[in-house]
Amino acid sequence: MLIAHGAGAGQDSTFMQRLRQGLATVGVQTLAFEFDYLQTMRREGRRRPPPKVERLVDELSRWCDSVSHRDLPPLWLGGKSMGGRVASMLAARDSHRASARGLVLCGYPFHPPAKPERLRLAHWPSLACPSLVVQGSRDPFGTREQVAGYALPEVAHLHWLEDGDHDWKPRRASGRDQTALITEACDTIAAFMSEHS
């Protein structure tokens, strides 16, 4: 799976490292990359917002082209938050040529926090590949209650991590921790990929 990071943190973030390690433990090979804007941010030592999402879709498409081979099946695409949105937009845009074998969207940003009316689902009707969303039930980018009201395509499957936030951190009172939720997510992702391979 080619996996993209979120808007504010790269592949070296604790979440992304734990996710990749957890996936490796259950037999899912990941290839991690960072978008150009984040690499520039590192070089310059200052924060910058990501460019327009369409530019990131084109950039991900180039990554797919560079790591794919015509004699092999298409890659699974995945991502955390913004990275998942970009992956889903690429899969929807290129659904006619099956650019993605499937999608794994971790903490999908269904809408900006506190702006539930600004949905980011316009491209979802064009998704044609198996798509798994792994979402914390308290995620401010789309809670369980909010997402229940969305008309998602048949290819979309949801797995809720009980009490998790956007980084899958539950409240202490839940009796669980982020590591437990990441382990649950990785088991779910591996099973989904196996079922749809």
N, C-alpha and C positions, 0 to 999 in steps of 0.2 A: 504494500500500500504506500503510495506517495502521499505524504502527510504535511499539511500546511499549518502554520502557527496562527495565533490570534493577532489582533491589531497592535496591542501594546507590549507584548513580550514575545521573544523569539524562541528558537528551539532549545535554548539553554535554560528556559524557565523551569522551575521545579515541577510544575504540572506536566509540561511536555516531556521532560526526562522520565518522570514516573510512568506516564502513559506509554511511552515507547518501551521502557523496561518491562512493564506489565504485559504488553502485547508480545514481546519477544518470549516471555515465559510461557505463553500459551500457543506459541508457534506461528505468530504473525510477524512476517518480516516487513519492516518499515524503512522507507527512504525519506529522510527529513531534509528539507531545504528551507532557505529564508528568502523572502522577497527582497528585491533590490533596495527598496526604501529603508528596510531595517538594516541592511548591510551598510548603507550610507550613514544611517544614524549612528551605527557603531564607530565607523571611521571618524565622523565629525564630533562624536562625543556629546551629541545633543539630541533631544527628542524631536520627532517630527511626525505629523499625522500620515497615515497611508494615503496614496494617491486614489483617484477615482477607482471604484471597484472594477470597472470594465478593463482598466489597464492591468489590474492584477489577474483578471481572467486570461488575458492574452499572455501574461508572463507565465502563469501556470500551464497554459497550453504549450508553450515552448519547453517547459520542464518535461511535460509528458512526452513530447516528441523526442527529447534527448535521451530519455531512459526507456523508451518503448522499442520493441522490435516487431517487425511485420509478421514474423513466424510465431509469435507468442500472443496469448490472449491479452486484451486491454488490461491496464492496471486498475486496481481499486484506488479510488481517490478518497482522501479523508482530510479532516481539518478541525481545529479548535476555533469556535466562534466565527470570526471573520474568515478564517481559512476554510471552514466548512461552507460558508456562504459562497466563497469564490469557487470551491470545488463543485458545488451544486449548480452554480451558474454556468460553468464550463460544460458539465454533463448535460444540462438542458439545452445549451446552445448547439452542442455537437451531437445531440441524441441520434440524428440521422446517420451518423457514422460510428456510433457506439464507441465514443472516446473513453468511457469509463465502464468497467465491468460491474461496478457497484460503488456506493457512497457510504461513508461512515462519518457522520456529522456529530461532533462532540460539543455540547453546549451551543446549539444553533441559535443565532441571534434573530429570532422571529420578528423582533421589533427593538428599537432603542429602549433602554430602561426608562420607565415612567412615561413612555409614549406608545401605548399599545395600539393606537390608531394608525401608526406608520409601519404597516406590515411589510416584510421582505419576502413575500411569497409569490410575486407576479410570475416568476419563471417556473414555479413548481409544477404547473400542469404539463410542462414539456418534459419533465423527468420520465425516463423510460427504463432506467436500471434500478435494481434493488437498492433501497436507500434506508439506512438505519440512523435514527436520531437517538443519541444517548443524552438525556437531559436531566439535570437536577430538578426536583419537584418545586424548589423555591427559586429557580433561576429568574432574575429580574428581566432577562431578555425573552422570557416566555415560560410562564408557570404552567403547571399541569392544568389548572382551571382555565387559563387563557387558551392554551393549545387545544383543549377539548372542543372549543367552538370553531376551529378552523376546518375548512374543507380541504383535506390533504389527499393527494393522489393515492391510488391503490398500491403503488410501489413503495410508499412510505410506511415504515414501521417505527414505532416509538418504544423506547425502554426508559422508564423513569427510575432515577436513583433517589430513593426516599430521603427527603430533607436536605438534599444537596443544593448548593448554590451554583453560580456560574462556573466556578472552579471545582465543583463537586465536593465542597466542604460542608458537612452537616453541622448542625449546632451540637454542642457538647451534650445537651440533654437527650439527644437521640440515642446515645450509647454507641455510636459508630464514629469513624473518622474518615478522612479523605482517602487513606490507603485502602480501607475496606471498600469504599465506593469505586475507586479505580480498579481494584481487583474484580469486582462485580461487572464493571463496564467491559473490561478486557475479556472476561469469560463470555459475555454476551456478544461482543464483537466477533470473537473467534468462531462461535457457534453460528452466527449469522453468515459470515463469510464462507464457512464450510457448507452450510445449507444451500447457498446460492452460487457455488463455484462450479 
